[in-house]
Amino acid sequence: MARLKIVMIGGGSVAWVPNVMKDIMLTDGLTEAEYVLYDINKKAAQTCKQFLEKLATQLNIRPSIVATDNQAIAFKNAHYFVITISTGGLNSMSHDLAIPEQYGIYHTVGDTSGPGGWARTMRNFEVFKKLAEAINHYAPGAAVLNYSNPMITMTDVLSRICTGPVIGLCHGLFENLAFIKRLYGLKDENEISALYAGLNHFFWILKARIKNVDIIQDLKKRLNSSSITNLLKDAYSDAMGFSSKREVADELFRITGVMPYLGDRHTCEYFQTYITSKQNMKKYRIIRTSIDERKKMFRDNQNKLNEMIKGTIPKEYLSRSRETAADIISAHYYGRAFTDVGNMPNCGQIKNLPAGAVVETPVRIDRTGFSPISCGSLPPVIEAFILPWTKVFAMTTDACFNRSKHQAIQALRLDPVCGHLTSAQVKEMGGRMLAAHKQYTGFLK
């Protein structure tokens, strides 16, 4: 039997490799696998390789670790691919934030929805399309785990092309589970039973229980005299180190009667009212992160990695993170059933959203593949929030496959965040963003 081969596309990522690959190295049955760090920046991949080799020695395991920029060597006969890339990096992303701001759209993150997410799809499309085709060529049937944003459109692209199973992974749900765990004084989040559904960075916990406690109903009672913001004062920092004040989440809970994603920095970008008004952003204490802050975080991660290579590896790297890529690979390869949050095309898991739309729900993983779990229908108010976005995301992806600039601009016109702009303004803004990314968007005609 061939040695298990796991390829990380973006193998030079100082943000992702140390955690995701470390988790794989700490998972039974995966410790002796072949790990391939594939990156167009071979030097960055070699640096990550040095770290993993040192960690492997400390863990007393013997995987094979390869760093390469050769796609044929990296991909051939691989079993699993983990994707963690962003075409153009932070320099390209700066346009995704700066240009919309000139039209009154103040992105907080800018990697999923709104014109920032739209532009990110445009510059990532050709790269992801070629990656999917290469995976089919060199490793037909291999499973693909995608961490790259925009999660919805990029997972859609991969799912339309790849012959093997595809799943999009995001850690947004973990913030909600951590909130419930701390609020109710639980020792383990496994004590929580939760049903959640929606879109990436825009999901909703529809039902949740701790033994005989209905969490949603209990929270409704608590909110008669408090707010989600005040129920738990300590801020939760996501995997990238950012936190939210939960003012948006509190308002959406009161509107819908169910728990939204608590990461306001992402959720707010699905609503025009929050990110087209500096006054509202101040009112809801919405935090923006600049490109300079992101670049500093990148440098900090890089410095930390270099320090570990030269010095000692902290104890935190000797235990698993909350990410689940390692669990998914193990479950699928060995037939160990595992269920967690995943993004996949809708095949009925959310009844009142369009078939084929990439949605976020629980997914069961075992030897048979990745199987979304049925969540029924979303409440009408949430369906009304989400449905327009499924159309916008699908049209955006279709425009890329059709190589149609006209259709891409049409998708941007339908984006709810752009609702305050005239048709001419949207066309101008979209045209400027495509021009800023012309080295990646030349496929559009």
C-alpha positions in Angstrom: 0.0 0.0 0.0 1.4 3.4 -1.0 2.5 5.7 1.8 -0.2 8.3 2.7 0.6 11.6 1.0 -0.7 14.9 2.2 -0.1 18.0 0.2 -0.4 21.5 1.6 -0.9 24.1 -1.2 0.4 27.2 0.4 3.1 25.2 2.1 5.1 28.4 2.8 2.3 29.9 4.9 3.6 31.0 8.3 0.0 31.5 9.4 -1.3 28.0 8.5 1.5 25.5 8.2 2.6 25.6 11.9 -0.9 24.8 13.1 -2.5 22.6 10.5 0.6 20.5 9.7 1.4 20.3 13.5 -2.1 18.9 14.1 -1.5 16.3 11.4 1.8 15.3 13.0 0.0 14.8 16.3 -2.8 12.6 14.9 -2.5 8.8 15.2 -2.1 7.1 11.9 -0.9 10.3 10.2 2.5 10.7 11.9 4.5 8.6 9.3 2.9 10.1 6.2 4.6 12.0 3.4 4.0 15.7 3.9 4.5 17.9 0.9 4.8 21.7 1.3 4.0 23.1 -2.2 4.4 26.8 -2.7 5.4 29.1 -5.6 7.7 30.6 -3.0 10.0 27.6 -2.5 12.2 29.5 0.0 9.1 30.0 2.3 8.2 26.4 2.0 11.7 25.3 2.9 11.6 27.5 6.0 8.3 25.8 7.0 10.0 22.4 6.3 12.8 23.3 8.8 10.2 24.0 11.5 8.3 20.7 10.8 11.5 18.7 10.8 12.5 20.1 14.2 9.0 19.4 15.5 9.1 15.9 14.2 12.4 15.2 16.0 10.9 16.6 19.2 7.8 14.4 18.8 10.0 11.4 18.0 8.1 10.7 14.7 9.5 10.1 11.2 7.3 11.5 8.5 8.8 12.3 5.1 8.7 16.1 4.6 9.2 17.7 1.1 9.3 21.4 0.2 8.9 22.1 -3.5 7.6 24.5 -6.2 7.3 21.6 -8.7 3.7 20.8 -9.1 4.2 17.4 -10.7 6.4 16.2 -7.9 4.1 17.7 -5.3 0.7 16.4 -6.6 1.5 13.0 -8.1 -0.4 10.2 -6.4 -1.4 12.4 -3.4 -4.3 11.4 -1.3 -5.2 14.7 0.3 -4.8 18.4 -0.5 -5.1 21.2 2.0 -5.4 24.7 0.3 -4.4 27.8 2.2 -3.5 30.4 -0.4 -4.5 33.9 -1.4 -3.5 35.0 -5.0 -1.6 38.2 -4.9 -1.3 38.3 -1.2 -1.8 41.4 0.9 -0.5 43.8 -1.7 -3.4 42.7 -4.0 -5.8 42.7 -1.1 -5.0 46.4 -0.4 -7.0 47.2 -3.6 -10.0 45.1 -2.3 -10.3 47.5 0.6 -9.1 50.8 -0.7 -11.2 51.1 -3.9 -14.6 50.3 -2.3 -13.8 52.8 0.5 -13.9 55.5 -2.2 -17.5 54.5 -2.8 -18.6 54.5 0.8 -18.0 50.8 1.5 -15.8 50.3 4.6 -14.7 46.7 4.6 -13.8 45.2 8.0 -12.2 42.0 6.6 -13.0 42.1 2.9 -12.4 38.5 2.1 -15.9 37.1 1.6 -18.8 39.3 0.6 -19.2 42.8 -0.8 -16.9 44.2 -3.5 -13.8 43.0 -1.6 -14.9 39.4 -1.6 -16.0 39.8 -5.3 -12.6 41.0 -6.3 -10.9 38.3 -4.3 -12.9 35.7 -6.2 -11.8 37.3 -9.5 -8.1 37.2 -8.8 -8.2 33.7 -7.3 -10.4 32.0 -9.9 -7.8 31.1 -12.6 -5.4 29.8 -10.0 -8.0 27.6 -8.3 -9.3 26.3 -11.7 -5.8 25.3 -12.7 -5.1 23.7 -9.3 -8.3 21.7 -9.6 -7.4 20.5 -13.0 -3.9 19.6 -11.9 -5.3 17.6 -9.0 -7.5 15.7 -11.3 -4.5 15.0 -13.6 -1.9 14.0 -11.0 -4.2 12.6 -8.2 -7.6 11.8 -9.6 -10.1 11.2 -6.8 -8.0 12.9 -4.1 -9.9 14.7 -1.3 -9.5 18.5 -1.1 -9.8 20.5 2.1 -10.1 24.3 1.3 -9.3 27.0 3.9 -8.9 29.8 1.3 -11.4 32.7 1.1 -13.8 33.5 -0.4 -14.8 30.2 1.1 -18.1 30.0 -0.8 -16.9 30.8 -4.3 -13.5 29.0 -4.1 -15.1 25.8 -2.7 -17.7 26.1 -5.5 -14.9 26.3 -8.2 -13.1 23.3 -6.7 -16.4 21.3 -6.3 -17.4 21.9 -10.0 -14.0 20.5 -11.3 -12.5 18.1 -8.8 -13.4 14.4 -9.2 -12.8 13.7 -5.5 -14.6 15.0 -2.5 -14.2 18.7 -1.6 -15.0 20.5 1.7 -14.5 24.1 2.8 -13.3 24.6 6.3 -13.7 27.6 8.6 -13.3 28.2 12.3 -16.2 30.6 12.7 -18.4 28.1 14.6 -15.7 27.6 17.2 -16.2 31.2 18.4 -19.9 30.5 19.1 -19.2 27.2 20.8 -16.4 28.8 23.0 -18.9 31.5 24.0 -21.5 28.9 25.1 -18.9 26.9 26.9 -17.7 29.8 28.9 -21.1 31.3 29.6 -22.4 28.0 31.0 -19.2 27.0 32.7 -18.7 23.8 30.7 -15.5 21.7 30.9 -15.8 20.5 27.3 -17.7 21.9 24.2 -18.7 18.3 23.4 -21.3 18.8 26.1 -23.1 21.1 23.7 -25.5 19.7 21.1 -26.0 22.2 18.3 -27.7 22.5 14.9 -26.3 25.2 12.7 -26.8 26.3 9.1 -26.2 29.1 6.7 -23.3 30.5 4.7 -19.7 30.9 5.5 -19.2 33.8 8.0 -23.0 34.1 8.0 -24.2 30.9 9.8 -26.9 30.6 12.5 -27.2 28.2 15.5 -30.8 27.2 15.1 -30.9 24.8 18.1 -28.6 24.2 21.0 -28.9 22.2 24.2 -26.8 21.3 27.3 -28.5 18.3 28.8 -32.0 19.7 29.6 -31.2 23.3 28.9 -32.5 24.8 25.7 -29.8 27.4 25.1 -31.6 29.5 22.6 -34.7 29.9 24.9 -32.5 30.5 27.9 -30.5 33.2 26.0 -33.8 34.9 25.0 -34.7 35.2 28.7 -31.3 36.5 29.6 -31.5 39.2 26.9 -34.6 40.7 28.5 -32.3 42.3 31.0 -28.9 42.1 29.3 -27.2 41.8 25.9 -24.9 39.3 24.2 -22.2 41.9 24.5 -22.6 42.2 28.3 -23.3 38.5 29.0 -19.7 37.6 28.6 -17.3 40.5 28.9 -14.1 38.7 27.9 -13.5 38.9 24.2 -12.8 35.8 22.1 -10.0 36.2 19.7 -10.3 34.1 16.5 -7.5 32.1 14.9 -6.1 35.3 13.3 -6.1 37.2 16.6 -9.1 39.4 16.0 -12.1 39.9 18.3 -15.6 41.4 18.1 -17.7 43.3 20.5 -20.9 41.3 19.5 -23.1 44.4 19.1 -24.2 43.2 15.6 -24.7 39.7 16.9 -26.9 41.0 19.7 -29.1 42.9 17.3 -29.4 40.0 14.9 -30.3 37.6 17.7 -33.2 39.9 18.7 -34.4 40.2 15.1 -34.3 36.5 14.3 -34.7 34.7 17.6 -31.7 32.4 16.9 -27.9 32.8 17.5 -26.0 34.3 14.6 -22.2 34.0 14.1 -20.7 36.1 16.9 -17.8 37.3 14.8 -19.2 40.8 14.0 -16.3 41.7 11.8 -17.5 39.1 9.3 -21.2 39.1 9.8 -21.5 42.9 9.4 -20.1 42.7 5.8 -23.3 40.9 4.7 -25.4 44.0 5.5 -25.2 47.4 3.8 -26.4 49.2 6.9 -23.3 48.3 9.0 -20.4 48.9 6.6 -21.6 51.9 4.5 -21.9 54.3 7.5 -18.9 55.3 9.7 -21.5 56.5 12.2 -23.1 53.0 12.4 -19.7 51.3 12.5 -18.9 53.5 15.6 -22.3 52.8 17.1 -21.9 49.0 16.8 -18.2 49.1 17.7 -17.2 47.3 14.5 -13.5 46.8 14.2 -11.7 47.2 10.9 -8.3 45.7 10.2 -6.0 47.5 7.9 -3.5 46.0 5.4 -0.7 47.4 7.6 -2.0 45.5 10.6 -2.2 42.3 8.5 1.4 42.8 7.3 2.6 43.3 10.9 0.8 40.0 11.8 2.6 38.3 8.9 6.0 39.6 10.0 5.2 38.6 13.6 4.3 35.0 12.5 7.4 34.9 10.4 9.7 36.0 13.2 8.1 33.5 15.6 8.7 30.7 13.2 12.3 31.7 12.7 12.8 31.9 16.5 11.4 28.4 16.9 13.7 27.0 14.2 16.7 28.6 15.9 15.6 28.1 19.5 13.0 26.0 21.2 9.4 25.0 20.2 6.9 26.1 22.9 4.6 23.6 24.6 1.6 24.9 22.7 3.0 23.2 19.6 3.0 19.9 21.3 -0.8 19.7 21.5 -3.6 19.9 18.9 -5.2 23.2 17.9 -9.0 23.5 17.4 -8.7 23.2 13.6 -10.1 19.9 12.2 -8.3 19.2 9.0 -6.3 16.4 10.7 -9.5 14.8 12.1 -11.2 14.9 8.6 -8.2 13.3 6.9 -8.0 10.6 9.6 -11.7 9.9 9.5 -11.8 9.7 5.7 -8.7 7.6 5.3 -9.3 5.2 8.1 -13.1 5.2 8.2 -13.2 6.8 11.7 -16.6 8.6 11.6 -16.3 12.3 12.5 -18.7 15.2 12.3 -17.9 18.9 12.2 -18.7 22.1 10.4 -18.1 22.1 6.6 -18.9 24.0 3.5 -20.3 22.0 0.6 -22.8 22.5 -2.3 -26.4 22.2 -1.2 -27.8 18.8 -2.0 -30.8 19.2 0.4 -29.1 19.9 3.7 -30.8 23.3 3.7 -34.2 22.8 2.1 -35.1 26.4 1.3 -31.9 27.4 -0.3 -31.0 26.8 -4.0 -29.5 23.4 -5.0 -25.8 23.7 -5.6 -25.3 26.8 -3.5 -22.3 26.3 -1.2 -23.7 26.3 2.4 -22.2 25.8 5.8 -23.7 22.9 7.9 -22.6 19.9 9.9 -20.9 17.3 7.7 -20.2 13.7 8.5 -16.9 12.3 7.3 -16.1 8.6 7.0 -14.6 6.3 4.4 -17.5 6.9 2.1 -16.7 10.6 1.8 -18.1 13.9 3.0 -21.9 13.8 3.8 -23.7 17.0 4.7 -26.3 16.6 7.5 -29.8 17.7 6.8 -30.8 20.9 8.8 -34.3 21.3 7.4 -35.5 24.8 6.4 -34.1 28.1 7.7 -36.6 30.4 9.5 -38.2 32.8 7.0 -36.3 35.9 8.2 -32.9 34.1 7.9 -33.8 32.7 4.5 -34.6 36.3 3.4 -31.2 37.5 4.6 -29.3 34.6 2.9 -31.1 33.9 -0.3 -29.9 37.0 -2.2 -26.3 36.1 -1.4 -26.6 32.6 -2.8 -27.6 34.2 -6.1 -24.8 36.8 -6.0 -22.1 34.1 -5.2 -23.4 31.7 -7.8 -23.5 34.4 -10.5 -20.0 35.5 -9.5 -18.7 32.0 -10.0 -20.7 31.5 -13.2 -19.2 34.7 -14.6 -15.7 33.4 -14.0 -16.4 30.1 -15.7 -18.1 32.0 -18.6 -15.2 34.4 -18.7 -17.7 37.2 -18.8 -16.8 40.6 -17.5 -20.4 41.8 -18.1 -21.8 39.0 -16.0 -19.2 39.7 -13.2 -20.3 43.3 -13.1 -24.0 42.2 -13.0 -23.2 40.1 -10.0 -21.6 43.0 -8.3 -24.7 45.2 -9.0 -26.9 42.6 -7.3 -24.6 42.6 -4.2 -26.7 44.0 -1.3 -23.7 45.9 0.1 -23.6 47.9 -3.2 -27.3 48.9 -2.9 -26.6 52.6 -2.3 -24.6 52.9 -5.5 -25.9 53.7 -9.0 -25.4 51.2 -11.8 -22.8 53.4 -13.3 -20.9 53.7 -10.0 -20.9 49.9 -9.6 -19.5 49.5 -13.1 -16.8 52.1 -12.5 -15.8 50.5 -9.1 -15.8 47.0 -10.5 -13.8 48.1 -13.5 -11.2 49.8 -11.3 -10.9 46.7 -9.2 -10.5 44.4 -12.2 -7.9 46.8 -13.6 -6.0 46.8 -10.3 -5.8 42.9 -10.5 -5.3 42.8 -14.3 -2.5 40.3 -14.1 -5.0 37.8 -12.6 -8.3 38.9 -14.2 -7.3 39.0 -17.9 -9.4 35.9 -18.5 -12.5 38.1 -18.3 -13.8 39.3 -21.7 
